[in-house]
Amino acid sequence: MSFHNSSSAADISEIEKARFVDDATASGLDIDKRDRELLQRQRELEDLDNTTKTNWEMIKKLTVCGVAFLNDAYDMFAINIVAMILGFVYYNDATGSAKNTVPKKWDTLIKISVQIGCLLGQLIMGRLGDKVGRTTVYSAGLMIAIITTIASAFSSSMVRGFNVFTVLFIWRLLLGFGIGSDYPLTATIVSEYASVHNRGKLIAAVFSCQGFGNVMAPIVGIIVTACFKSSIDSDVLNLDYVWRIIVGIGCIPGVATLYWRLTMEDSKRFQLETAKAAAATADEEMLREKLLAKQQYAEGRGIEASSVAHTPVEPTETFTPTIRRAKTFTQYFREWRHLKVLLGTSIAWFALDVAFYGINLNSAIVIDAIGFAGDIVNDKPSHFITRNCLGNIIINLLGSVPGYWIAVFTIEKLGRKKIQLMGFAALTVLYVVLGFAYHQILDSSVAGFIVLFTCAQLFQNFGPNVTTFVIPGEVFPTRFRSTAHGISAAMGKLGAIVAQGGFMQLKDRGGKNAFIDRLLQIFALFMLVGFFVTFWIPESKGKTLEEICDESEEYY
């Protein structure tokens, strides 16, 4: 007999369900103990969203997940400061414009490494999250991140052709793999634990801790640089200690929450889904036994009744049992109505991250444009680094961090889809203005440029940067939630790779930063693409996870 978790099932009363079982039994259909247990699990699942309350266990999980994203953002964006310091350490004896500056190929390599690792981690660890279990894979990802962060801090030249940048690339690639697991698993874990009334807010709040990580990196840079100020000014090579400490500090939040992450349990929703899948497999095995018994009886082989699970079916009976067969990932997403949702979440995230990482991994360009960078050749290294770190803090506090938290406090009122559409629309307009009037705005009013750039940062986060993370954690069935979120997130990281490895290589075409205005125009086009594919995505506000994606579609 087939039982489904559908939106209509939530309306069936307990009495009606009991009557359904009795009627099915009376009609001769096979309702055995496994079926009754499955029905009970379905009842529990329907009540899960209504009985979920904030308690110590929930607070602990939210803390672990929030710290994970603070840590991830620190590890990813601290590379802006580290790359600047590496220029002073390894290229202080260069001449001209190359002095104290990491060559473009190495700068790109160490910045893009984490993005490549994240892409792989999101795909592989996301899939394992559905197969092995959320918390098991979640813990493994953190341990990988801790080990590789420490290893990154000790990177050095090894053999000819294997310099410090190559070693740093390898370790940060592996670091990215560990960080990549946090995206699908954090969203999935919080989504499955939260109630329908605050699910979006909690997922967004966890993700918004990324803003604190963005600010934490330059703050740590200022503090460590200040501690070594006198020694740096006397010998610039002492900056070698500074960048290693900045990188190494990135493992502290992860170590602090490692025990909590190791002792986390999978959500009740995931446990129920696992039990449901096991029951479906058991039903299929039972049917196979029955059909085999019927065939052997018909062929006159005379099987003993004790050799099969149930009494053999008489040849004259019409035996047409229905069993629950779980759709595979391919079968489920073969249908356009499901595939378009996955395409919508993936393409929107890709489009966003082309601009998001194109700007944020190259914040020094913006800091230089507003005159906050200083003179990399003539300024004291400690002064130059401190000013750039301050510039990063100002940029993040002006638009980025407020944008995250405006999204948190409005997502349950406005809805995910509306915020994403509004954000993409605003970003399209802002990048068009900044792109086509870039030089005119900078020449006439630096303050005006800062205002427009701040608005862009604000609508990135009070917009698609938050919602592209939240939505994939809600709109896919439990069976595929971590995998589908991982695919969506990986597409985002592909966008980051395209931005850093492709578009940003063009920024100096025609002179230093001469192509930035064209890049902003290109970013505007990607924002427009993100706007239109958002219409493929359903609104998940105020709905249970089962209602959003109609989990009955998992079975046939």
N, C-alpha and C positions, 0 to 999 in steps of 0.2 A: 504494500500500500504506500502511496506517496504522500508525504507531508511537507509543506513549504512554509518558509517565513516570508510572508508577503505583507503589504500595507493593509490589506483587508483582514488579515488574520488578527490584527490588533483589536478589531472590533468584535471578535467572537467572544462571547462570555464563557466562563468556566463550565456552566451547565450545558451550553450548546456543544462545547468540545467533548464533554462526557457523552452526550447523546450521539455525537458523530461516531465516537468509538463503538458505542453499543450498536448503532445501526449498521456500521461496517461489519461488525462481528456477526450480527444476525443475518446479514446478506451473504455470508459465506466467505467473505474476504478474510485474509490472514492477518489478524491484529494480534501479534504475540507480545511477549514481555518487552522486547527491544523497542517495538513500536510505541508502547505505552511510556517507556522511559524517554523516548525521543520527544513525544508530545509534551511530557513534563518539562524537558529541557527548553522546548519552544515557549512554554508558558513562562518559565523563568527569564528567558531572553526578552520577552515582550514587557516584562515588569522591570527589567534591569535599569532602563533610563529613568524610571520614576522613583526607584529606591536608591540610586546613587547619591551619596552625600559626601560633602567635604569633611574628611577626617585626617588624622595624623598620617595614615598610610598614603592618602592622596597628596597631602602637603609634601611628604617625603619624595614622592614620585615627581611632582612638579618641580621641586628644588633640584633634583638630579637632572631632569630634562632641561631646565633653565640654565643651570651651570654648564651643561654640555654645549649649548649654543653660545654662551659667553666665551667659553674656552675655544670653540671652533672659530668664532670671529676673530678672537685674539690671534690664534695661530695663522689664520689666512691673511689678515691685513697688517700684522706686524712686519710682514715682509717689505712693506713700503719703507719703513724706517731702517730695517736691516739692509736692504739694497743700497740705501743712501750711505750708511756707515761703511759697507763693504767697499764702496768707491774710495773713501778716504784711506782705508787700510791697504788695499791692493793696487790702487792707481794714483797714489799721492805723488809719485815721481813722473807721471805723464805730463805732457806739455799741452798748452793751448786749451781748447774746449774739452779735451779728453781728461784733463786733470781732475782727480777726485770723483770721477764718474764711471760707473760700471758700464762696459760696452753693451750696446743694445741686445746682442744675441744672448749674453749671459743674464742680463736683466730680465729679458723675456722668459728665459729658461727657468730661472728660480721662481718667478711669479706664476708661471703657467703650470708648474709641477703639481701643486696641490689640487688644481682644478682637474688635471688628468686623473690623479689618484681618486679624487672625489667621484668622478664619473664612473670609474670602475667599481668603487666601493658601493655606490648607490645601486648599481645594477645587481651586483653579486650578493651583497649583504641584504639588500631589499628582498631578493628572491629567497635567500636562506631564512629571513624573518618569517616568511609564510610556511616554509618547510620544516625548519628546526624549532622555531619558537622565537618570540620577540625578544625577551630579556636575555636569552643565551647569546644571541648574536650581538645584542646591544652591549653586553659586557665585553665580548671579544673585541669589538670595535674600539672601545675605550682603552683596553690594554695595548692594542696596536698603536694607538695615538700616543700614549704615554711613552712607550719604548722608543718610537721613532722621533718624538720631540727631543728626548734626551740625546739620542744619537745625532740629530741635526745640530745640536749645540756644540758637539765635538767634531764637526766636519772639518777636514783639513786636506791639503794636497797629499796624494798617496804615491803615485808613480807618474812617469812622464805621460802627458795627455790626459791625466785624471786629476784635474785640479780641484780646488775647494768648491768651485761652482758646480762641477759635475757631481761630486759627492753630496753636496747640499741638495741638488736636484733629485738624486735617488732617494735620499731619506725623506724629503718632503713629498715625493710621489707616494711613498708608503704611508706617510702621515695623512695624506689626502684620502687614502683608502680607508683608514680608520675613521676619519671625519665623515666620509661619505655615508657610513652606516647610520650616523645620527639623524640624517634627514628623513628617510622613510620610517625608521623605527621610532624616533621621538614622536613624529606626527601620529603614527599608528597607535602607539601606546597611550598617549594622552586622549586621542579620539575615542578609543575603546573604553577608557576609564571614566570619561566625563559624562555628565548628564546632558540631555538634549538642550537644556536651557542655557548652559554656559560652555558648551563644547567649543564653539568658535573662539570665544574669549580666552579660554585656557590654552588652546593651541597657539593662538596669536601671541599671548603673553610669554609663553615659553620661547617662541621664535624671536620675540622682540628683545630678549636678553642679548641677542646678537649686537644690538646697538651699544650696550654697555661694554661688550668686548671690543667694538670698534674704538671706543673712547679709552678703554683701559690700555691698549697698546701704546699710543703716544704718551699717556701719563707715565707708564713704566719707562718709556724711552727718556723722558725728561728727568725722572728721578735717578735712573742709573747713570745718565750722562752727568748730572750734577755731582754724583758721588765720585766720579772719576775726572772732574773738570780740570783740576790742576795738573794731573798726570797726562791728560789728553793734550792740553795746551803745550806741555813741554815735549811730548813725544806722541804724535798722532797715531802711532802703531798700538798705543794702549787702547784704542777703540776696539781692538780685537777682542778684548775682554767684554766690552760693552754689548756688542751684538750677540755674543754667545750667552750672556746672562739674560738678555731680552728674550731670546728664543727659549732658553731653558725654563724661565718662569712660566712659560705656557703649559708646563705639565702639572703645575701645582693644583689648579682647580680640579683636574681630572683625578689626581691622586686623592684629593680630599673627599671626593664622592665615590671612589671606587668600591668601597665596601657596600654602600647603599645600592649601588648598581648591581653588584654581584648577588645581593639578597632579594632583589625584586622578583615578583612572581608575574607570570603572564595574566592578562586580564581575564575576568570570568567569561567575557564575550568570546575571546579567542579559545578558551578551554571548551566552551559549549560548541563552538564551530568544529574543533578537533573531534569532539565526541560525536557530533552529527556526521562528520565524514567517516568516522570509524563505524557508526551504525549503518551507513549506506553500504560500506564495504562488506559488513557482516551479512546484510540482506542479500547482496549479490552472491555471496558464497552459499547462503542457504538455498537460494533459487537454483544455483548450479547443481547442488546436491539433489534437489527435488527433480529437476529435469533429467539428471542422470539416472535416478531411481525409476522414473517413468519409462525412460528409454530401455533400461535393462529389463523391466517388467514386460514391456511390449515384445521384446525379443525373446522372452521366455527363459531368461537366465535365472530367474527365481532367487532374488536377493533376500537375505534374511532381514526382517524388519529392524533388527537391532543395528544393522550396518549403515543405516541412514538416519538422519535427524528426525524425520517424521514418517508417518505411514505412507507407503507408495500410493501414488494416484492411480485409480482404476483407469484402464484404457478407454472406458466410455466417458470419463469426465472431461469436461472442457476446462483445462487448466491454463488460465491466462493471467498470471500474477503480474502486478505492476510494482517495480522497485525503484528506489531513489538512485539515480545515477548522476554523479557530480560531473558537471561540465568542466572540461579542461580550460586552461587559460585561452588557448586558441579558439575553442568552440564558443566561449563566451564573447570574446572580442571580435569574432568573425561577423557578428551582426553590427550594422552601421550605427544603430542607436547606442550601442555600448562603445564601439570604436571611436565615434566622434567625440565622446567625453574624454577618452584617453588622449586623442589628438589635441583636443582643446586645452587640456591641462599642460600637455607637453610643449606645444607650440607657443602658448602664452608665456611659459616659463623661459623658453629659449629666447624669445623676443625681448623679454625684460632683461635677462642677464647679459645680453650683448651690450646694452647701455649701462646697466648697473655696475658690472665689473670693468667695463671699458673706462668708466669715470673713476670708480673707487680704488682700483688697483693703480691708478695713475693720478692720485690726488695731488702729487707734487706739481703737475701741470696747472691745476686750478690755483694752488697756493702761489705759484710763480706769477700767474696771470693777475692776481689781485695784489701783487707786490709784497707778499709776506715771506718769500723764500730767502732772500738775502743773496750774497755773492759767494758761490761755491768755491771760487778760486782764492779770493782775498780774505773772506771772513774766517775767524777762528772756527775750527771744526765744532767745538762745543756750542758756540753761539749759533752756527748755521743749523745744527741738528735740533737744538732747542726751539728755534723759531719755526722750523718745519713741523715739529711735533705740536706746537701751540696752534699752528694753522690747521692741522688735522683735527684737533679738539674743537676748535671754533666751528669748522665746517660741519662736524657731526652734531654738535649741540644746537646749531642753528636750525637745521632741517631734519636730519636723519633720525635722531633719537625721539624728538617730539612726534614725528610721523608714525613711528612704530606704535607709540602708546595712544595716539588718537585712534588708530585702527583698532587697538585692543578694546577701547571703551565704546566704540561705535559699531563693531562688527555684528553684534547681536540685534542691533536696532536697524541698521541700514541693510544688512545682508552682505554676503561675500561677493556675489556677482555685481551688485550695484557699486561697491567700493572699487572693484577691479576695473569695471567699465569707466568709472569716473577718473581713476588714476591714469589709465592708458590715454584717455581723452586729454586730460590736463598735460601729461608728459608730451604728447604729440604736439600740442600748441607751444609749449615751452621750448622744446628742442627746435621747432621751426623758427621761433623768434631768436633763440640763441645762435642757431646755425646760420641764418641768413643775415643777422645783424651783429655777429660776434665782434668784429673789429670796431665797428661803429660804437657799440655799447661800451667796450673797454676804453676806447679813446675819449669818450664823452663823460662817462660816469662809472667808475669802479664800483661805487655803492649800488648802482643799478644792476650791474652784473652780479654782484653778491646776492641781491634780492632775488633775481631770476634763478640763479643757481640754487639758492636755498629753497625756493618753491619747488624746483625739480627734485631735490633731495626729499622734501616733505611728501610730495605725491608719489615718489617711488615707494615709500614705506607706508604712508596712508593711502595705499593702493596696491598694485600688483605684487610688490615684493613680499608682503605679508599674505595676501590671498592666494598667490600661486603655491604657497606652502600649506595653507590651511585646507583648501578645497580638495586636493588629491587624498587627504587623510579622511575624507568623509564620503566621497561620491563613488567609491568602489566597494564591492562585496568584501566581507571579512576574509574570505578565502584568498583573495588576490590583492588585498589592500596594500600591504607592504611592497609587493612586487610592482604594482601600478604606480605607487608613489615614487618608488625608486627610478622607474622609467621616466616619469615626469621630471624629477629632480636632475637626472642625468642629462636630459635635454637642456636643462638650464645651464649645467656646467659645460655642455657643448657650446652653448652661446658664449659663456665666459672665455672658453678657449678660442673661439672664432674672433672675439673682440681683442683679446690680448695677443694672440698669435697672428692675427690677420689685420684687422682694421687699425689697431694702434701702431702697427709697423709703418703705417702711412703718415703718421702725425707730423713728421719732419719733412715731408715731401714739399719742396719749394723753399725750405728754410726751417729753422727751429720752430716747432709747433704751428707751422704755417697751414697745415691741413686740418687743424682742429675744427674749424667751422664746417668743413665738408663732412667730417665724421659726425658732428652733431645733427646734421641734416639726414645722414644715413640712420642714426639712432631714431630720429622722428619717424622714419618709414617703418622701422621695426615696431615702434609703439603703436602705429596704426594697424599693423598686422595683429598684434596682441589684442587690440580692441575688438576686431571682428571675430577672431576665433573664440573669444569669451562667450559669444552667443551659443556655442555648442555645449556649454557647461550648465548643468542644472543648478538652481538655487537650493542650498542645503539648510538655510536658516529655519529653525523651529521644527525640524523633522528628525526622526530617529534614523540611525544608520541603515536600518532595514527598510524604512520607507523611501529613503533617498534613492537607493539603487535597486529596490525590489529584489531581495535576495532569493526569491523563488526562482528567479531566472538562472540561478546557478545549477538547477536540476532539470532533467528532462525525462 
